[in-house]
């Protein structure tokens, strides 16, 4: 009866009927008739249960019960693992693979990440709580999940000692391999996941340990969020879904219809506005999530792989939506597996590896610091008796002393690493020499490009330690001269 409201209620009804039959006062503390109880005890139990329910609901609302239960959860987990220890794998190959993956932690943090942490620690020592240009400040944030199943050790370290600043009005792009900790970091900033240690401030408000619900609700209410996995009402249409969230965001009823159509148009979903969300394709569902994230004019938008599964044309349109948000002074925090997307939109890019920031800076800064500089590709004319070894390589080596051949195919094609412009060679002099002597040396095309951000991403992550095969794409030589973008081709 103590833990069951139904039992207390049934006992109270039976006691009430017995008291009426034997003429006993139902509210007296004790009954003079043997075997007959009053309503005092069942009523007291119901009041206690009601009070405990209110306290639990209040604690759940303030997220305090989760924090309160964490030590008990960890103790129970350790106790169960002591009684029933996990079985070690007998396969030696699996053991070697696990040991290699645990010991392989990438190339570590660079000096830009360390400098960012030192500046944050200095502000914390000087008790600087808010900056005019800082939107989010993360101080030594970490998250470790409890071990599960046959895992041995302290569990999975998803985010390790993260210190980071995100400025107002910038697009911060977070790159990383699967399992690097990108989504876990965003979930902690959005209070979806409790951190193991550290803290975070948003607009000067501590969003992780602050007990003032009004301040936290005001800050988080100004955010737009596109989750990694779709969270949609399957029985609503696209129009009804966006309208529902627009009304929650405070759009006036007289403007909500026109505003909903505007959001659907920006997400390229106008022709699907009356279609049920369960009938949408995977790409269109991502577009609808993007429309929900931007409705209500949020001051900061968090996009967790928003362009995953979207065709290239629609992806370009979404880039335009993000650019318009930035033009209005909004901030965007995005995670992506599309390196070109981060290079195109990100004011600053961070590469995350094994829960840590491997590097941090603008795309051009990362290319200059970690890239191999410039590469030169030369293709000779067909049916020509002159090859690249006859004179072309001599001219290139003469202008660039550190030139190294990366790839070559006979006498018709060669790809050379030149180094850094201005330090190892002069790009202008190289262009002039090749252009003036192109006909004489029988050069058909020559292409110069800078190191791509994708190459830096592979280099900075622990999964990219294996050296790539320079002849991996050697069959389709002409494809190297058909690329657009940052390459410059001279015919």
ABEGO torsion letter per residue (X at the ends): XAABAAAAAAAAAAAAAAAAAAGBBAABABBABBGBBBAAAAAAAAAAAAAAAAAAAAAAAAGAAAAAAAAAAAAAAAAAAAABBBBBBABAAAAAAAAAAAABAEAEBBAAAAAAAAAAAAAAAAGBABBAABABBBBGBBBBBBBBEABBEAEBBABBGBBBBBBBGBBBBBBEBBGAGAAAAAAAAAGABBBABEBBBBGGBBAAABABAAAAAAAAAABBBBBABBBBBAABBAAAAAAAAAAAAGBBAAAAAAAAAAAAAAAGAAAAAABBAAABBAAAAAAAAAAAAABGGBABBBBBGAABGBBAAAAAAAAAAAAAAAAAGBBBBBBBABAAAAAAABABBBBBBGGBBABBEBAAAAAAAABAEBBBBBBBBBGBABBAAAAAAAAAAAABAABBBABBBEAABBBBBAEBBGAABBAAAAAAAAAAAAAAAGBABBBBBBBBAAAAAAAABAAAABBBBAAAAAABAAAAAABBEABBBBX
